[in-house]
Amino acid sequence: MFSHFFSNLKLYGKRPEFLGFWLTLTFASALLVLALFSGPRLFFVPLFLGAFLGIVLGAFSTCMRLVASLSGEAEKRRELSALIENLKDGVIIYNPDFKILSINSVTERLLGVSSQEITGVRVDPGFVHDPRFKAFTEVLFPSLAPSVNQLSESGAWPQIAAISLAEPPLELVTTLHRMTSAQGAVVGFLKIIRDETREHALAETKREFISVAAHQLRTPLSALRWAVESLAGLIPNASAEAAALLTQITDLTERTMRITNDLLDASKIEEGKFGYSFEDVDLVAFIKKVIQEAAVSASEYGIRVFLEPPAHDSYRISMDPARIGTVLSNLIDNAIRYNTTRGTVTLSVTEIPNSPFLKVEVHDTGIGIPESDRSRLFEKLSRGSNVQQIEPNGTGLGLYIAKNIIARHGGNIGYESIEGRGSRFWFTLPTDPSLIPPREIAAGEGW
């Protein structure tokens, strides 16, 4: 026991945590000497010695626990620092007063600051005027950046934002986490900075290529369609074989035009330049008109398309009729093409209880969606495996475009499906115009 005591005392005795032990030892020793030389009776000596040892050992035990606790905390801090330093993303840790507690080397490299000059400094928005701290301040206060897109819901944590910087030119995604005490009080913030500049540049290059290629294709395709129509007019009494060939060329040209237009639309969505024109529209009357336009295609497939009687004859909302028409036409067209023989397509408009939204549903009795294809359904160039067997020439862009159109209107889109029994696609539209986003943001990954 005493060898363990003396070895620990030799090892930790010089640490500042043991100051209390040495003070206690000095005070207890003085009391023991005073008691022994004050003429105590012999039988009191063991009592004084026992009390002395109890005080000394108690103080030693307390100091050892303090050393262990502080050593554990120090080890945790070292591990945390090593973890932060080895992250591939930048990290800024600061307190509620925006005093910088720590940054890692990635942050130093990205934003051009050093840990020595910024740690311990209380940063305020005025730092943006100092060229040394301009980029750092714009990341700390995103509203000061040249461009910022809030990717998370307002008030939701963590806060996620896409930030574009001009000097240096960077495309960043930041994730801000709150650090709280055991009592729930906010004691600090941790901001993670992911550099997506290279990915953004590659996506922009791809978008430019697709946009240019699609634009270049439209002119010859339009000329080809006009030439085929003219040729059909020049051969009024063409043979059945020639007529069928002309019809096939026309269909192929139209299909290629649709693919080209889808590519252009997707490219414009990614650039935030799709363009919307909102107006006051009677949604019920609008859906009836879209159903009438789909009647010809539906009759060719032997499919019945109809609207269930809504609770009210009219629902007036603010929307872009051309864009919502694209969404409805896409959903109805899919429901017709991938339906069963003599199947049905049923549309409905309902009010969402206790919510300023209307829900539009397109329910079919078709082939449904395989479970393995559902996670990527609204991504670009994604098509169901069973759909590809029926129609191999689709673009896989329709649902991606529809998702972005609905997002721009402030709504959501989704579906329910049972393979072999049909699908129910739905989307929501707000009845309150203030819920419509002020500008368009692509709801999906880049090319």
DARA-V687716 format. One record per backbone hydrogen bond with DSSP energy under -1.0 kcal/mol. CO is the residue of the C=O (numbers start at 1). NH is the residue of the N-H. Records with the same first field share a line. If there is no record, write none. Layout:
BEGIN
CO = NH ; NH
END
This chain:
BEGIN
1 = 5
2 = 6
3 = 7
4 = 8
5 = 9
6 = 10
7 = 11
8 = 12
9 = 13
12 = 15
15 = 18
16 = 19
18 = 22
19 = 23
20 = 24
21 = 25
22 = 26
23 = 27
24 = 28
25 = 29
26 = 30
27 = 31
28 = 32
29 = 33
30 = 34
31 = 35
32 = 36
33 = 37
41 = 44
42 = 45
44 = 48
45 = 49
46 = 50
47 = 51
48 = 52
49 = 53
50 = 54
51 = 55
52 = 56
53 = 57
54 = 58
55 = 59
56 = 60
57 = 61
58 = 62
59 = 63
60 = 64
61 = 65
62 = 66
63 = 67
64 = 68
65 = 69
66 = 70
67 = 71
68 = 72
69 = 73
70 = 74
71 = 75
72 = 76
73 = 77
74 = 78
75 = 79
76 = 80
77 = 81
78 = 82
79 = 83
80 = 84
81 = 85
82 = 86
84 = 87
90 = 193
91 = 104
92 = 191
93 = 101 ; 102
94 = 189
95 = 98
98 = 123
99 = 95
100 = 120
102 = 93
104 = 108
105 = 109
106 = 110
107 = 111
108 = 112
114 = 118
115 = 119
118 = 121
121 = 100
124 = 127
125 = 128
126 = 129
127 = 130
130 = 133
133 = 137
134 = 138
135 = 139
136 = 140
137 = 141
141 = 144
142 = 145
147 = 164
149 = 162
153 = 156
159 = 176
160 = 151 ; 152
161 = 174
162 = 149
163 = 172
164 = 147
165 = 170
170 = 165
171 = 196
172 = 163
173 = 194
174 = 161
175 = 192
176 = 159
177 = 190
179 = 187 ; 188
181 = 184
185 = 181
188 = 179
189 = 94
190 = 177
191 = 92
192 = 175
193 = 90
194 = 173
196 = 200
197 = 201
198 = 202
199 = 203
200 = 204
201 = 205
202 = 206
203 = 207
204 = 208
205 = 209
206 = 210
207 = 211
208 = 212
209 = 213
210 = 214
211 = 215
212 = 216
213 = 217
214 = 218
217 = 221
218 = 222
219 = 223
220 = 224
221 = 225
222 = 226
223 = 227
224 = 228
225 = 229
226 = 230
227 = 231
228 = 232
229 = 233
230 = 234
235 = 238
239 = 243
240 = 244
241 = 245
242 = 246
243 = 247
244 = 248
245 = 249
246 = 250
247 = 251
248 = 252
249 = 253
250 = 254
251 = 255
252 = 256
253 = 257
254 = 258
255 = 259
256 = 260
257 = 261
258 = 262
259 = 263
260 = 264
261 = 265
262 = 266
263 = 267
264 = 268
265 = 269
266 = 270
267 = 271
268 = 273
269 = 272
279 = 319
281 = 317
282 = 286
283 = 287
284 = 288
285 = 289
286 = 290
287 = 291
288 = 292
289 = 293
290 = 294
294 = 298
295 = 299
296 = 300
297 = 301
298 = 303
304 = 345
306 = 347
315 = 283
317 = 281
319 = 279
320 = 324
321 = 325
322 = 326
323 = 327
324 = 328
325 = 329
326 = 330
327 = 331
328 = 332
329 = 333
330 = 334
331 = 335
332 = 336
333 = 337
334 = 338
336 = 339
338 = 367
340 = 343
343 = 304
344 = 365
345 = 306
346 = 363
347 = 308
348 = 361
350 = 359
352 = 355
355 = 357
356 = 431
357 = 352
358 = 429
359 = 350
360 = 427
361 = 348
362 = 425
363 = 346
367 = 420
370 = 373
371 = 374
374 = 377
376 = 379
379 = 382
384 = 388
387 = 391
396 = 381 ; 382
397 = 401
398 = 402
399 = 403
400 = 404
401 = 405
402 = 406
403 = 407
404 = 408
405 = 409
406 = 411
407 = 410
412 = 428
414 = 426
416 = 424
418 = 421 ; 422
422 = 418
423 = 364
424 = 416
425 = 362
426 = 414
427 = 360
429 = 358
432 = 435
433 = 436
442 = 444
END
